[in-house]
């Protein structure tokens, strides 16, 4: 299954944990066709973000458990899907992006590599460096003007 919209993990977290951008992001995602890709990279980074916030006391353990349950529900009902693709190809694209665009962090480049590998046309990020590269690589960027 291919996807049109790709969210980096910081954006994906905003769909499950209330943050200032959550409402607008949820409305945007709802208007987009198809399920959202949920890669192993998303899972790792989302788990890290939730566990770090819980350890820091910024997110109650009950909320962390609720997010894990919601992710499983969204995977089961098709809101999220686990794409099957060649990680070697995504890493190759990420390496290309790192060489082409200076100051791009490795995991940000891997998210972009995954989005390219999945033939996504739209990319959601709240990171300015990643947004500049996504725009240069011809993704339709959301939120605009970041």
N, CA, C and O atoms as a GROMACS GRO file, in nm:
protein
  584
    1UNK      N    1   0.084  -0.118   0.000
    1UNK     CA    2   0.000   0.000   0.000
    1UNK      C    3   0.088   0.124   0.000
    1UNK      O    4   0.185   0.133   0.076
    2UNK      N    5   0.056   0.217  -0.083
    2UNK     CA    6   0.129   0.344  -0.090
    2UNK      C    7   0.050   0.451  -0.016
    2UNK      O    8  -0.070   0.437   0.005
    3UNK      N    9   0.117   0.557   0.023
    3UNK     CA   10   0.054   0.664   0.099
    3UNK      C   11   0.078   0.797   0.030
    3UNK      O   12   0.180   0.816  -0.036
    4UNK      N   13  -0.014   0.889   0.045
    4UNK     CA   14   0.003   1.022  -0.009
    4UNK      C   15   0.061   1.118   0.094
    4UNK      O   16   0.129   1.214   0.059
    5UNK      N   17   0.033   1.091   0.221
    5UNK     CA   18   0.071   1.181   0.330
    5UNK      C   19   0.165   1.109   0.425
    5UNK      O   20   0.140   0.995   0.465
    6UNK      N   21   0.272   1.176   0.462
    6UNK     CA   22   0.369   1.121   0.556
    6UNK      C   23   0.387   1.220   0.669
    6UNK      O   24   0.412   1.338   0.644
    7UNK      N   25   0.375   1.174   0.792
    7UNK     CA   26   0.401   1.257   0.910
    7UNK      C   27   0.532   1.214   0.973
    7UNK      O   28   0.554   1.095   0.994
    8UNK      N   29   0.619   1.310   1.003
    8UNK     CA   30   0.736   1.272   1.083
    8UNK      C   31   0.684   1.244   1.224
    8UNK      O   32   0.570   1.276   1.256
    9UNK      N   33   0.767   1.185   1.306
    9UNK     CA   34   0.720   1.138   1.436
    9UNK      C   35   0.673   1.251   1.526
    9UNK      O   36   0.576   1.234   1.600
   10UNK      N   37   0.738   1.366   1.521
   10UNK     CA   38   0.694   1.475   1.608
   10UNK      C   39   0.552   1.518   1.572
   10UNK      O   40   0.475   1.558   1.660
   11UNK      N   41   0.517   1.510   1.446
   11UNK     CA   42   0.380   1.541   1.404
   11UNK      C   43   0.285   1.428   1.446
   11UNK      O   44   0.174   1.454   1.493
   12UNK      N   45   0.329   1.305   1.430
   12UNK     CA   46   0.245   1.191   1.468
   12UNK      C   47   0.212   1.196   1.617
   12UNK      O   48   0.098   1.170   1.656
   13UNK      N   49   0.310   1.231   1.699
   13UNK     CA   50   0.286   1.241   1.844
   13UNK      C   51   0.174   1.341   1.871
   13UNK      O   52   0.091   1.319   1.960
   14UNK      N   53   0.171   1.451   1.796
   14UNK     CA   54   0.071   1.555   1.817
   14UNK      C   55  -0.072   1.504   1.792
   14UNK      O   56  -0.168   1.562   1.842
   15UNK      N   57  -0.086   1.396   1.714
   15UNK     CA   58  -0.219   1.340   1.694
   15UNK      C   59  -0.267   1.262   1.816
   15UNK      O   60  -0.387   1.241   1.833
   16UNK      N   61  -0.175   1.220   1.901
   16UNK     CA   62  -0.209   1.135   2.015
   16UNK      C   63  -0.190   1.201   2.150
   16UNK      O   64  -0.245   1.155   2.250
   17UNK      N   65  -0.112   1.309   2.154
   17UNK     CA   66  -0.088   1.381   2.279
   17UNK      C   67  -0.124   1.528   2.252
   17UNK      O   68  -0.072   1.589   2.158
   18UNK      N   69  -0.212   1.582   2.333
   18UNK     CA   70  -0.259   1.719   2.311
   18UNK      C   71  -0.144   1.819   2.323
   18UNK      O   72  -0.077   1.828   2.426
   19UNK      N   73  -0.123   1.892   2.214
   19UNK     CA   74  -0.024   1.998   2.207
   19UNK      C   75  -0.089   2.115   2.134
   19UNK      O   76  -0.197   2.098   2.076
   20UNK      N   77  -0.028   2.233   2.134
   20UNK     CA   78  -0.093   2.349   2.070
   20UNK      C   79  -0.137   2.325   1.925
   20UNK      O   80  -0.238   2.380   1.882
   21UNK      N   81  -0.063   2.244   1.848
   21UNK     CA   82  -0.094   2.224   1.707
   21UNK      C   83  -0.190   2.108   1.681
   21UNK      O   84  -0.229   2.086   1.567
   22UNK      N   85  -0.227   2.034   1.784
   22UNK     CA   86  -0.302   1.910   1.767
   22UNK      C   87  -0.432   1.928   1.690
   22UNK      O   88  -0.459   1.853   1.596
   23UNK      N   89  -0.510   2.025   1.727
   23UNK     CA   90  -0.642   2.042   1.665
   23UNK      C   91  -0.632   2.072   1.515
   23UNK      O   92  -0.702   2.010   1.435
   24UNK      N   93  -0.546   2.164   1.477
   24UNK     CA   94  -0.530   2.198   1.335
   24UNK      C   95  -0.471   2.081   1.258
   24UNK      O   96  -0.514   2.054   1.145
   25UNK      N   97  -0.374   2.012   1.315
   25UNK     CA   98  -0.314   1.896   1.249
   25UNK      C   99  -0.418   1.787   1.229
   25UNK      O  100  -0.427   1.730   1.120
   26UNK      N  101  -0.496   1.757   1.331
   26UNK     CA  102  -0.599   1.653   1.320
   26UNK      C  103  -0.700   1.688   1.211
   26UNK      O  104  -0.742   1.600   1.135
   27UNK      N  105  -0.738   1.814   1.202
   27UNK     CA  106  -0.832   1.855   1.098
   27UNK      C  107  -0.770   1.837   0.959
   27UNK      O  108  -0.837   1.792   0.867
   28UNK      N  109  -0.643   1.872   0.944
   28UNK     CA  110  -0.574   1.855   0.816
   28UNK      C  111  -0.566   1.707   0.778
   28UNK      O  112  -0.598   1.670   0.666
   29UNK      N  113  -0.523   1.624   0.872
   29UNK     CA  114  -0.506   1.480   0.845
   29UNK      C  115  -0.641   1.417   0.808
   29UNK      O  116  -0.647   1.333   0.719
   30UNK      N  117  -0.747   1.458   0.875
   30UNK     CA  118  -0.880   1.404   0.848
   30UNK      C  119  -0.924   1.432   0.704
   30UNK      O  120  -0.999   1.353   0.646
   31UNK      N  121  -0.880   1.542   0.649
   31UNK     CA  122  -0.919   1.578   0.510
   31UNK      C  123  -0.838   1.502   0.404
   31UNK      O  124  -0.869   1.510   0.286
   32UNK      N  125  -0.735   1.429   0.446
   32UNK     CA  126  -0.648   1.360   0.350
   32UNK      C  127  -0.697   1.217   0.326
   32UNK      O  128  -0.746   1.152   0.418
   33UNK      N  129  -0.685   1.170   0.204
   33UNK     CA  130  -0.729   1.033   0.176
   33UNK      C  131  -0.627   0.930   0.226
   33UNK      O  132  -0.508   0.958   0.236
   34UNK      N  133  -0.677   0.813   0.255
   34UNK     CA  134  -0.590   0.699   0.283
   34UNK      C  135  -0.533   0.695   0.422
   34UNK      O  136  -0.537   0.794   0.496
   35UNK      N  137  -0.479   0.581   0.458
   35UNK     CA  138  -0.418   0.564   0.589
   35UNK      C  139  -0.280   0.629   0.596
   35UNK      O  140  -0.219   0.660   0.494
   36UNK      N  141  -0.233   0.648   0.717
   36UNK     CA  142  -0.101   0.706   0.740
   36UNK      C  143   0.001   0.596   0.761
   36UNK      O  144  -0.026   0.499   0.831
   37UNK      N  145   0.120   0.609   0.700
   37UNK     CA  146   0.224   0.510   0.726
   37UNK      C  147   0.274   0.519   0.870
   37UNK      O  148   0.292   0.628   0.925
   38UNK      N  149   0.297   0.402   0.928
   38UNK     CA  150   0.350   0.391   1.063
   38UNK      C  151   0.464   0.290   1.054
   38UNK      O  152   0.443   0.169   1.065
   39UNK      N  153   0.585   0.343   1.035
   39UNK     CA  154   0.702   0.258   1.015
   39UNK      C  155   0.763   0.217   1.149
   39UNK      O  156   0.721   0.265   1.255
   40UNK      N  157   0.860   0.130   1.142
   40UNK     CA  158   0.936   0.093   1.262
   40UNK      C  159   1.008   0.215   1.320
   40UNK      O  160   1.026   0.224   1.441
   41UNK      N  161   1.048   0.307   1.233
   41UNK     CA  162   1.111   0.431   1.279
   41UNK      C  163   1.011   0.514   1.360
   41UNK      O  164   1.046   0.566   1.466
   42UNK      N  165   0.887   0.527   1.311
   42UNK     CA  166   0.784   0.596   1.388
   42UNK      C  167   0.766   0.531   1.525
   42UNK      O  168   0.763   0.599   1.628
   43UNK      N  169   0.755   0.400   1.524
   43UNK     CA  170   0.730   0.328   1.649
   43UNK      C  171   0.842   0.353   1.750
   43UNK      O  172   0.815   0.380   1.867
   44UNK      N  173   0.966   0.343   1.705
   44UNK     CA  174   1.080   0.365   1.794
   44UNK      C  175   1.080   0.507   1.849
   44UNK      O  176   1.093   0.528   1.970
   45UNK      N  177   1.066   0.605   1.761
   45UNK     CA  178   1.072   0.744   1.805
   45UNK      C  179   0.951   0.781   1.892
   45UNK      O  180   0.966   0.855   1.989
   46UNK      N  181   0.833   0.731   1.858
   46UNK     CA  182   0.714   0.759   1.938
   46UNK      C  183   0.729   0.698   2.077
   46UNK      O  184   0.698   0.763   2.177
   47UNK      N  185   0.777   0.575   2.084
   47UNK     CA  186   0.800   0.511   2.214
   47UNK      C  187   0.899   0.592   2.296
   47UNK      O  188   0.877   0.616   2.414
   48UNK      N  189   1.008   0.634   2.234
   48UNK     CA  190   1.107   0.715   2.304
   48UNK      C  191   1.045   0.845   2.356
   48UNK      O  192   1.066   0.883   2.471
   49UNK      N  193   0.970   0.914   2.271
   49UNK     CA  194   0.909   1.042   2.310
   49UNK      C  195   0.813   1.023   2.428
   49UNK      O  196   0.815   1.101   2.523
   50UNK      N  197   0.730   0.921   2.421
   50UNK     CA  198   0.634   0.897   2.529
   50UNK      C  199   0.703   0.859   2.659
   50UNK      O  200   0.671   0.912   2.766
   51UNK      N  201   0.798   0.768   2.650
   51UNK     CA  202   0.866   0.722   2.771
   51UNK      C  203   0.951   0.833   2.833
   51UNK      O  204   0.960   0.844   2.955
   52UNK      N  205   1.014   0.915   2.749
   52UNK     CA  206   1.092   1.027   2.801
   52UNK      C  207   1.001   1.127   2.872
   52UNK      O  208   1.034   1.176   2.980
   53UNK      N  209   0.887   1.158   2.811
   53UNK     CA  210   0.795   1.254   2.873
   53UNK      C  211   0.738   1.199   3.004
   53UNK      O  212   0.718   1.274   3.099
   54UNK      N  213   0.712   1.069   3.008
   54UNK     CA  214   0.663   1.008   3.131
   54UNK      C  215   0.772   1.014   3.238
   54UNK      O  216   0.744   1.048   3.353
   55UNK      N  217   0.895   0.981   3.202
   55UNK     CA  218   1.006   0.984   3.298
   55UNK      C  219   1.031   1.125   3.350
   55UNK      O  220   1.068   1.143   3.466
   56UNK      N  221   1.011   1.225   3.264
   56UNK     CA  222   1.030   1.364   3.305
   56UNK      C  223   0.912   1.419   3.384
   56UNK      O  224   0.918   1.530   3.436
   57UNK      N  225   0.803   1.341   3.393
   57UNK     CA  226   0.685   1.386   3.464
   57UNK      C  227   0.593   1.475   3.382
   57UNK      O  228   0.501   1.535   3.437
   58UNK      N  229   0.617   1.485   3.250
   58UNK     CA  230   0.536   1.570   3.164
   58UNK      C  231   0.412   1.501   3.110
   58UNK      O  232   0.322   1.566   3.057
   59UNK      N  233   0.407   1.368   3.124
   59UNK     CA  234   0.295   1.291   3.069
   59UNK      C  235   0.265   1.177   3.166
   59UNK      O  236   0.351   1.093   3.192
   60UNK      N  237   0.144   1.173   3.220
   60UNK     CA  238   0.111   1.066   3.314
   60UNK      C  239   0.119   0.928   3.247
   60UNK      O  240   0.090   0.914   3.128
   61UNK      N  241   0.157   0.828   3.324
   61UNK     CA  242   0.168   0.690   3.275
   61UNK      C  243   0.036   0.644   3.212
   61UNK      O  244   0.036   0.572   3.112
   62UNK      N  245  -0.076   0.686   3.269
   62UNK     CA  246  -0.207   0.647   3.214
   62UNK      C  247  -0.224   0.700   3.072
   62UNK      O  248  -0.282   0.632   2.987
   63UNK      N  249  -0.173   0.820   3.046
   63UNK     CA  250  -0.181   0.877   2.910
   63UNK      C  251  -0.090   0.802   2.814
   63UNK      O  252  -0.126   0.782   2.698
   64UNK      N  253   0.027   0.761   2.861
   64UNK     CA  254   0.118   0.682   2.778
   64UNK      C  255   0.050   0.552   2.738
   64UNK      O  256   0.051   0.514   2.620
   65UNK      N  257  -0.010   0.484   2.835
   65UNK     CA  258  -0.080   0.358   2.807
   65UNK      C  259  -0.196   0.381   2.709
   65UNK      O  260  -0.221   0.300   2.620
   66UNK      N  261  -0.267   0.493   2.727
   66UNK     CA  262  -0.378   0.526   2.637
   66UNK      C  263  -0.328   0.544   2.493
   66UNK      O  264  -0.393   0.498   2.399
   67UNK      N  265  -0.214   0.610   2.476
   67UNK     CA  266  -0.159   0.631   2.341
   67UNK      C  267  -0.123   0.497   2.277
   67UNK      O  268  -0.155   0.473   2.161
   68UNK      N  269  -0.056   0.410   2.352
   68UNK     CA  270  -0.021   0.279   2.298
   68UNK      C  271  -0.147   0.203   2.253
   68UNK      O  272  -0.147   0.137   2.149
   69UNK      N  273  -0.253   0.212   2.333
   69UNK     CA  274  -0.379   0.146   2.298
   69UNK      C  275  -0.440   0.207   2.172
   69UNK      O  276  -0.489   0.135   2.085
   70UNK      N  277  -0.436   0.338   2.162
   70UNK     CA  278  -0.491   0.406   2.043
   70UNK      C  279  -0.411   0.370   1.917
   70UNK      O  280  -0.470   0.351   1.811
   71UNK      N  281  -0.280   0.362   1.929
   71UNK     CA  282  -0.198   0.324   1.813
   71UNK      C  283  -0.238   0.184   1.766
   71UNK      O  284  -0.257   0.163   1.646
   72UNK      N  285  -0.252   0.090   1.858
   72UNK     CA  286  -0.292  -0.046   1.821
   72UNK      C  287  -0.430  -0.047   1.757
   72UNK      O  288  -0.452  -0.118   1.659
   73UNK      N  289  -0.522   0.031   1.811
   73UNK     CA  290  -0.657   0.042   1.753
   73UNK      C  291  -0.649   0.099   1.612
   73UNK      O  292  -0.714   0.048   1.520
   74UNK      N  293  -0.570   0.205   1.594
   74UNK     CA  294  -0.559   0.268   1.462
   74UNK      C  295  -0.490   0.178   1.360
   74UNK      O  296  -0.520   0.184   1.241
   75UNK      N  297  -0.398   0.094   1.406
   75UNK     CA  298  -0.338  -0.005   1.316
   75UNK      C  299  -0.441  -0.112   1.278
   75UNK      O  300  -0.447  -0.154   1.162
   76UNK      N  301  -0.520  -0.153   1.374
   76UNK     CA  302  -0.621  -0.257   1.349
   76UNK      C  303  -0.732  -0.208   1.256
   76UNK      O  304  -0.780  -0.285   1.173
   77UNK      N  305  -0.772  -0.081   1.270
   77UNK     CA  306  -0.884  -0.033   1.188
   77UNK      C  307  -0.839   0.032   1.057
   77UNK      O  308  -0.923   0.076   0.978
   78UNK      N  309  -0.706   0.038   1.033
   78UNK     CA  310  -0.658   0.090   0.905
   78UNK      C  311  -0.634   0.240   0.900
   78UNK      O  312  -0.603   0.293   0.794
   79UNK      N  313  -0.647   0.308   1.012
   79UNK     CA  314  -0.613   0.450   1.015
   79UNK      C  315  -0.463   0.466   0.994
   79UNK      O  316  -0.418   0.558   0.924
   80UNK      N  317  -0.386   0.376   1.054
   80UNK     CA  318  -0.242   0.366   1.032
   80UNK      C  319  -0.214   0.234   0.962
   80UNK      O  320  -0.289   0.138   0.978
   81UNK      N  321  -0.107   0.230   0.885
   81UNK     CA  322  -0.066   0.102   0.826
   81UNK      C  323   0.085   0.090   0.833
   81UNK      O  324   0.157   0.190   0.830
   82UNK      N  325   0.130  -0.033   0.843
   82UNK     CA  326   0.274  -0.063   0.845
   82UNK      C  327   0.318  -0.092   0.702
   82UNK      O  328   0.290  -0.200   0.649
   83UNK      N  329   0.385   0.003   0.640
   83UNK     CA  330   0.426  -0.020   0.501
   83UNK      C  331   0.536  -0.125   0.493
   83UNK      O  332   0.623  -0.134   0.580
   84UNK      N  333   0.531  -0.202   0.388
   84UNK     CA  334   0.637  -0.297   0.360
   84UNK      C  335   0.721  -0.238   0.248
   84UNK      O  336   0.674  -0.222   0.136
   85UNK      N  337   0.844  -0.208   0.280
   85UNK     CA  338   0.936  -0.156   0.180
   85UNK      C  339   1.077  -0.193   0.219
   85UNK      O  340   1.102  -0.239   0.330
   86UNK      N  341   1.167  -0.172   0.128
   86UNK     CA  342   1.306  -0.209   0.151
   86UNK      C  343   1.376  -0.099   0.229
   86UNK      O  344   1.395   0.012   0.179
   87UNK      N  345   1.414  -0.130   0.353
   87UNK     CA  346   1.482  -0.031   0.435
   87UNK      C  347   1.612   0.015   0.369
   87UNK      O  348   1.652   0.130   0.384
   88UNK      N  349   1.677  -0.074   0.297
   88UNK     CA  350   1.801  -0.037   0.230
   88UNK      C  351   1.777   0.078   0.132
   88UNK      O  352   1.860   0.168   0.120
   89UNK      N  353   1.664   0.074   0.064
   89UNK     CA  354   1.630   0.182  -0.029
   89UNK      C  355   1.604   0.313   0.045
   89UNK      O  356   1.649   0.419   0.003
   90UNK      N  357   1.531   0.305   0.156
   90UNK     CA  358   1.502   0.426   0.235
   90UNK      C  359   1.632   0.485   0.290
   90UNK      O  360   1.650   0.607   0.290
   91UNK      N  361   1.723   0.398   0.337
   91UNK     CA  362   1.852   0.447   0.387
   91UNK      C  363   1.934   0.508   0.273
   91UNK      O  364   2.003   0.608   0.293
   92UNK      N  365   1.927   0.450   0.157
   92UNK     CA  366   2.000   0.504   0.042
   92UNK      C  367   1.950   0.645   0.008
   92UNK      O  368   2.030   0.735  -0.017
   93UNK      N  369   1.820   0.662   0.008
   93UNK     CA  370   1.762   0.794  -0.018
   93UNK      C  371   1.801   0.892   0.093
   93UNK      O  372   1.832   1.008   0.065
   94UNK      N  373   1.800   0.845   0.217
   94UNK     CA  374   1.839   0.930   0.329
   94UNK      C  375   1.985   0.974   0.316
   94UNK      O  376   2.016   1.090   0.342
   95UNK      N  377   2.072   0.884   0.277
   95UNK     CA  378   2.214   0.919   0.255
   95UNK      C  379   2.228   1.023   0.146
   95UNK      O  380   2.306   1.118   0.159
   96UNK      N  381   2.154   1.006   0.039
   96UNK     CA  382   2.155   1.104  -0.070
   96UNK      C  383   2.113   1.243  -0.017
   96UNK      O  384   2.176   1.344  -0.048
   97UNK      N  385   2.007   1.245   0.064
   97UNK     CA  386   1.957   1.372   0.117
   97UNK      C  387   2.058   1.439   0.209
   97UNK      O  388   2.074   1.561   0.206
   98UNK      N  389   2.126   1.360   0.290
   98UNK     CA  390   2.228   1.416   0.381
   98UNK      C  391   2.342   1.478   0.301
   98UNK      O  392   2.394   1.583   0.338
   99UNK      N  393   2.381   1.412   0.192
   99UNK     CA  394   2.488   1.467   0.109
   99UNK      C  395   2.442   1.592   0.035
   99UNK      O  396   2.520   1.686   0.017
  100UNK      N  397   2.319   1.594  -0.007
  100UNK     CA  398   2.268   1.706  -0.087
  100UNK      C  399   2.231   1.827  -0.002
  100UNK      O  400   2.250   1.942  -0.044
  101UNK      N  401   2.179   1.803   0.115
  101UNK     CA  402   2.128   1.911   0.200
  101UNK      C  403   2.208   1.915   0.331
  101UNK      O  404   2.202   1.822   0.411
  102UNK      N  405   2.280   2.019   0.349
  102UNK     CA  406   2.363   2.032   0.469
  102UNK      C  407   2.276   2.055   0.592
  102UNK      O  408   2.167   2.111   0.583
  103UNK      N  409   2.325   2.012   0.707
  103UNK     CA  410   2.259   2.031   0.836
  103UNK      C  411   2.130   1.952   0.854
  103UNK      O  412   2.048   1.987   0.939
  104UNK      N  413   2.111   1.848   0.776
  104UNK     CA  414   1.994   1.762   0.793
  104UNK      C  415   2.031   1.649   0.890
  104UNK      O  416   2.129   1.578   0.867
  105UNK      N  417   1.955   1.634   0.995
  105UNK     CA  418   1.983   1.528   1.092
  105UNK      C  419   1.951   1.391   1.031
  105UNK      O  420   1.866   1.378   0.944
  106UNK      N  421   2.022   1.290   1.081
  106UNK     CA  422   2.013   1.157   1.021
  106UNK      C  423   1.872   1.100   1.027
  106UNK      O  424   1.823   1.048   0.927
  107UNK      N  425   1.804   1.107   1.141
  107UNK     CA  426   1.669   1.049   1.147
  107UNK      C  427   1.569   1.131   1.069
  107UNK      O  428   1.472   1.076   1.016
  108UNK      N  429   1.590   1.262   1.060
  108UNK     CA  430   1.504   1.344   0.974
  108UNK      C  431   1.522   1.303   0.828
  108UNK      O  432   1.425   1.296   0.752
  109UNK      N  433   1.646   1.275   0.790
  109UNK     CA  434   1.670   1.232   0.652
  109UNK      C  435   1.608   1.095   0.627
  109UNK      O  436   1.560   1.068   0.517
  110UNK      N  437   1.607   1.009   0.728
  110UNK     CA  438   1.547   0.877   0.711
  110UNK      C  439   1.396   0.887   0.696
  110UNK      O  440   1.336   0.813   0.618
  111UNK      N  441   1.333   0.976   0.771
  111UNK     CA  442   1.188   0.997   0.751
  111UNK      C  443   1.161   1.044   0.607
  111UNK      O  444   1.069   0.995   0.541
  112UNK      N  445   1.240   1.138   0.560
  112UNK     CA  446   1.222   1.184   0.423
  112UNK      C  447   1.250   1.073   0.323
  112UNK      O  448   1.181   1.062   0.222
  113UNK      N  449   1.352   0.991   0.350
  113UNK     CA  450   1.381   0.876   0.264
  113UNK      C  451   1.265   0.778   0.260
  113UNK      O  452   1.232   0.726   0.154
  114UNK      N  453   1.204   0.754   0.374
  114UNK     CA  454   1.086   0.666   0.379
  114UNK      C  455   0.971   0.726   0.298
  114UNK      O  456   0.905   0.655   0.222
  115UNK      N  457   0.948   0.856   0.315
  115UNK     CA  458   0.840   0.922   0.240
  115UNK      C  459   0.865   0.914   0.090
  115UNK      O  460   0.772   0.891   0.013
  116UNK      N  461   0.989   0.933   0.049
  116UNK     CA  462   1.022   0.920  -0.093
  116UNK      C  463   1.001   0.776  -0.140
  116UNK      O  464   0.945   0.754  -0.247
  117UNK      N  465   1.044   0.681  -0.060
  117UNK     CA  466   1.030   0.540  -0.097
  117UNK      C  467   0.883   0.499  -0.108
  117UNK      O  468   0.849   0.412  -0.187
  118UNK      N  469   0.797   0.561  -0.029
  118UNK     CA  470   0.654   0.531  -0.032
  118UNK      C  471   0.579   0.614  -0.136
  118UNK      O  472   0.456   0.605  -0.147
  119UNK      N  473   0.652   0.695  -0.212
  119UNK     CA  474   0.592   0.783  -0.313
  119UNK      C  475   0.490   0.880  -0.254
  119UNK      O  476   0.389   0.910  -0.318
  120UNK      N  477   0.516   0.927  -0.134
  120UNK     CA  478   0.427   1.026  -0.073
  120UNK      C  479   0.448   1.160  -0.142
  120UNK      O  480   0.559   1.194  -0.184
  121UNK      N  481   0.342   1.235  -0.152
  121UNK     CA  482   0.352   1.368  -0.213
  121UNK      C  483   0.346   1.479  -0.108
  121UNK      O  484   0.386   1.592  -0.135
  122UNK      N  485   0.295   1.446   0.011
  122UNK     CA  486   0.278   1.545   0.116
  122UNK      C  487   0.357   1.502   0.240
  122UNK      O  488   0.365   1.383   0.272
  123UNK      N  489   0.414   1.602   0.307
  123UNK     CA  490   0.499   1.574   0.424
  123UNK      C  491   0.462   1.672   0.534
  123UNK      O  492   0.449   1.792   0.510
  124UNK      N  493   0.444   1.619   0.655
  124UNK     CA  494   0.410   1.702   0.770
  124UNK      C  495   0.527   1.700   0.869
  124UNK      O  496   0.571   1.594   0.912
  125UNK      N  497   0.575   1.818   0.902
  125UNK     CA  498   0.680   1.833   1.002
  125UNK      C  499   0.667   1.970   1.067
  125UNK      O  500   0.615   2.065   1.008
  126UNK      N  501   0.714   1.978   1.189
  126UNK     CA  502   0.720   2.105   1.260
  126UNK      C  503   0.864   2.146   1.281
  126UNK      O  504   0.892   2.238   1.358
  127UNK      N  505   0.955   2.080   1.214
  127UNK     CA  506   1.098   2.107   1.223
  127UNK      C  507   1.140   2.189   1.102
  127UNK      O  508   1.121   2.146   0.988
  128UNK      N  509   1.198   2.306   1.125
  128UNK     CA  510   1.232   2.396   1.014
  128UNK      C  511   1.337   2.339   0.920
  128UNK      O  512   1.326   2.355   0.798
  129UNK      N  513   1.439   2.274   0.973
  129UNK     CA  514   1.543   2.216   0.885
  129UNK      C  515   1.483   2.109   0.795
  129UNK      O  516   1.507   2.106   0.674
  130UNK      N  517   1.406   2.021   0.855
  130UNK     CA  518   1.343   1.914   0.777
  130UNK      C  519   1.243   1.973   0.677
  130UNK      O  520   1.232   1.923   0.565
  131UNK      N  521   1.173   2.077   0.716
  131UNK     CA  522   1.076   2.141   0.626
  131UNK      C  523   1.145   2.200   0.504
  131UNK      O  524   1.094   2.190   0.392
  132UNK      N  525   1.261   2.263   0.524
  132UNK     CA  526   1.333   2.320   0.409
  132UNK      C  527   1.372   2.211   0.309
  132UNK      O  528   1.360   2.230   0.188
  133UNK      N  529   1.418   2.098   0.359
  133UNK     CA  530   1.457   1.988   0.270
  133UNK      C  531   1.334   1.929   0.203
  133UNK      O  532   1.337   1.899   0.084
  134UNK      N  533   1.226   1.910   0.278
  134UNK     CA  534   1.102   1.856   0.220
  134UNK      C  535   1.053   1.946   0.106
  134UNK      O  536   1.010   1.896   0.002
  135UNK      N  537   1.059   2.075   0.126
  135UNK     CA  538   1.020   2.169   0.021
  135UNK      C  539   1.113   2.159  -0.098
  135UNK      O  540   1.067   2.156  -0.213
  136UNK      N  541   1.242   2.154  -0.074
  136UNK     CA  542   1.340   2.142  -0.183
  136UNK      C  543   1.322   2.012  -0.261
  136UNK      O  544   1.351   2.006  -0.380
  137UNK      N  545   1.273   1.908  -0.193
  137UNK     CA  546   1.251   1.779  -0.258
  137UNK      C  547   1.111   1.768  -0.319
  137UNK      O  548   1.069   1.660  -0.360
  138UNK      N  549   1.041   1.880  -0.325
  138UNK     CA  550   0.910   1.891  -0.394
  138UNK      C  551   0.794   1.826  -0.322
  138UNK      O  552   0.693   1.794  -0.385
  139UNK      N  553   0.806   1.805  -0.191
  139UNK     CA  554   0.689   1.761  -0.115
  139UNK      C  555   0.596   1.881  -0.094
  139UNK      O  556   0.643   1.994  -0.084
  140UNK      N  557   0.468   1.856  -0.089
  140UNK     CA  558   0.374   1.957  -0.043
  140UNK      C  559   0.387   1.956   0.109
  140UNK      O  560   0.364   1.854   0.173
  141UNK      N  561   0.424   2.068   0.165
  141UNK     CA  562   0.457   2.077   0.307
  141UNK      C  563   0.339   2.127   0.389
  141UNK      O  564   0.267   2.218   0.348
  142UNK      N  565   0.320   2.066   0.504
  142UNK     CA  566   0.225   2.116   0.602
  142UNK      C  567   0.293   2.111   0.738
  142UNK      O  568   0.362   2.013   0.766
  143UNK      N  569   0.276   2.210   0.823
  143UNK     CA  570   0.204   2.334   0.795
  143UNK      C  571   0.283   2.423   0.700
  143UNK      O  572   0.406   2.426   0.705
  144UNK      N  573   0.214   2.496   0.616
  144UNK     CA  574   0.284   2.584   0.524
  144UNK      C  575   0.354   2.697   0.599
  144UNK      O  576   0.307   2.742   0.704
  145UNK      N  577   0.463   2.741   0.544
  145UNK     CA  578   0.533   2.856   0.600
  145UNK      C  579   0.616   2.828   0.723
  145UNK      O  580   0.660   2.922   0.790
  146UNK      N  581   0.640   2.702   0.754
  146UNK     CA  582   0.723   2.673   0.870
  146UNK      C  583   0.866   2.714   0.845
  146UNK      O  584   0.951   2.697   0.933
   0.00000   0.00000   0.00000
